[in-house]
């Protein structure tokens, strides 16, 4: 089995090197393992080697790769700007904001292009990034907004239920840890799908375009990803919390309600 995994990884690396001859294979292999999160065989089966290689080089700040990325994909900026009033956003200023957002590291994090995992078309991923940046440019930040952990503990879910709200506050740390472990254990594609739907707020039609699939298939994939995460969190909490049966049943009722806010925080 290990030999088969190594052979699959070697083929994946070979495809990437053929597309990007200057690719540093050692650092790229490390990136692949990081994105795979322990399941390299499943990852290389679905990931796009050529796109991931270009994104990896851009994350490393390689000038030729950055130039190639702009030549291939920055036309999406012009298409996006056609959807807003002329003169509202300057093209060059907006393009520079995109460069800073995607290709520049900060003290807190690596360049955002390093988040691209090869799951789905890189052009579609970039289109989403452009759209999000455009939305951010048009909205004023709310400095008084609660943190997402506070939101998880305080937000009302469905009908008001003081008992459930109390449990949510009491076990906030346990919920966070369980969601973290369950999300890491998901199939890489399921994890990417939740990111697209919950974080990037893509609809079913847009998700179908990213993966080049029918919208009904996209809907099934979203449902499977959500159900897999909920099942993982419930199993984790059932195994780690030592509480009475009745209280456990109430806790497990909360999990499905908390999926979106937890995924946004973690991804």
N, C-alpha and C positions, 0 to 999 in steps of 0.2 A: 504493500500500500504506500509506504514511504517513497519507494522508487517511482511509483506512478505520479505522486505529488511532485517530486523533483522534476520529472520529465514534463509535466504540464507547466510548471513554472519556467523551465528552460525554454519551452516553445513560446510562452508568453513574452519572456524577455527578448527572445529572438525577433518576434514581430515588432516589439518596441524599438529595438536597435535598428531594424531595417528601415523603419519610418524616420527615426532620428539618429543618424550615424554618430553624432557627437555625444550621445547619451552616456552618462556615467552609470554603468550597469550596477556597480556596487551600491551606490546611494539609491538608485531606482529600485533595486531588489528590497532594500530596507523599507522604502516607502510602500511597496506592494504588501509586504508582511504587516505593516502598520495598518493599512486599509483593510486587509483581510481579517484582522482580529482573530487569528488562530485557525481560520478555515481557508487556507490558501487554495486548495483544490476547487472549492465552490467559487471562490472569488475570481480566479483566472478564467473560469468557464464562462462568466458573464461580463467581465470588465472589458473595456475597450483599450487595448494595449497602446495603440497609436495616440489616442487622445490623452491617455494618462501620462505617456512619456512627454508629450509637449507641455502639459500642465506642470509636470515635475520640473522640467527645465525652467519654466517660467517662475516657479516658486523659488528656484535657486538663483534667479536674477540673471540668467544667461541672455546676453543681448540678442543673439540670433534667434533664439526661441521667442523672446518678447516681440521682435519684429515680425516673425512669422505669425504669431497669434494675432497681432493687430491687422496684418494683411488678410488673414483668413476670416476674422470674426468682427472687426470693428464696424463693419457695415450694419450690424445689428443696432448700433447706436443711432445711425441715421434713420433706420426704420422706426425705432422707438420715438425719436424726436418728432416724427411726422404725426404722432398721436397727440401732441400737446400744441398749444397755441404758439405760432411762430414768434420768436423773440423772447419767449418765456425762459428758455434755457439756451445758453450759448454752447455751440457744439464743442468747441475746443476746451472750454472750461469744464464741460460735462465729461468729455473724454479723459481729461486729466484727473477728474475725480474718480473715474472708473479705474484708471491706472493706480492711483493711490490706494483705492479700496481693495483691489485684487492682488496687486503685485508688490506692495510695500509692507514689510514686517513692522510691528510695533513692539514696545516693551512687554506687552501683555500676550501677544500671539504672533504666530507665523503668518505669512501672506495668505489671504483667503483662497487664492487659487490652489493652495495645498490641500484645501478641504475637498476638492473634486476627487472622487474616488473611482472614476472610470465607469460608474454605473449610469448609463444613459449618455446620450450624445453631448459632447462638449459644447457645441453651438447652442443647444437648448439650455444647458447649464448657464452659459454666459448670458443668454437672453433673459433668463430669470434674474441674474445678478444685475443686469442693466435696469430691468423693471423695478427691482427693489431699490436701487440707488435713486432712480427717478422719483419714486414714492417718498423716499427719505428727504430728497431735496425740496419736495413740495409741502412737507409737513414740518411744523415747529415742534421740537422735542418738548415733552411734558416732564419738567423737572420734579414734579410732585408725584409722579407715578410710583406705585409700590414696586418693590423688587419681586421677582417671580416666585421666590420662596415664600414671601409674605402673601402673594396672590394665591398660591397653592393652599396656604393655611387658612386664608380669610374669605376667599371667593365663595359665594353661594352656588350650590350645584343642584339644579332641579328644585323641587319643593323644599321649603325650609324645614330642616330637621335638626334641632339642637343637639340630639344625641350623636348624629353623624358628624356635625361640625366639631363637636368636642373631640371625637375620635381623630378627626383629621388633624386638629391642632396637637393632640397628644402624641401622635405617631408621625409627625412631619419628617423627622430624620430617618425613620425606618422606611417610610414611603420613598424618600429620595434615594436611599441606598438600594432598595429593591428595584426601582425603575432603572437605576444606573446599571445594575448587574443584568437585568433582563434585556435591556436595550443592547448591551454589549454582546449578549448571547444570540441575538437575532441574526438571521441570514443577512449578508451585506446588502443585498438588493432590497429586502424588507426594510432595513434601516434607512437606506437612501430614499425609499418611497415615503416613509413617514416624515423624513426631512422635507421632501418636496411638498407634501400635502399640508403638514402642520406648520412648518417654519416658513417655507416659501409661499404657502397658501395657493398652490396650484390646484385647479379644478381637474376633474376626470379627463376632460378633453385635452388639456394641456399636458397632463401626465402621459396620456396615450401618445401624444406627439413626441415627447421626450424619448419614450421607449419604442416608438414605431410599432404600436400594437393597437388593436381595436379597443374602443372605450369600454366595452363590456369586460374585456380582459383586465384593463386598468382598474376598473371598479372591484373586480375580484381580488386583484393583487393588494389593493388598499385594505379591503376587508380582512384578508389573510394576515397582513402585517399588523393591523390593530389587534386582531384576535390573538395572534402569537405573542404580542407584547403583554396584553392583559393576562393571558394564561401564565406567562413567565413570572409576572409580578405576583400574581395570586399564589403560585407555587412557592415562590421565594418567601413571601410573608407567612404562609402556612408553616413553612419549615423553620423560620427564624423567630417568630413571635410566640411567646408562651402566654397565652391568654385564654380565658374561658371560651367554650364553643360558641355561645351566643354572641359574645363580643367579636370573635373572629369572623362570624358570618356578616356582621355589620361592617367590619373593616373591609372585607372582600367586596362588599357592595360598592365601596368608594372607588375601587381601582379603575373601572371603566370610565367613570366621570372625570378622573384626574389625568387621563392619557395625554390630552393635548397640551395642558400647561406643563406637564413633566417633560414631554418631548421637546417643547420649545426651549425649556431651560437647559436640557442636556445637549441638544444639537445646535 
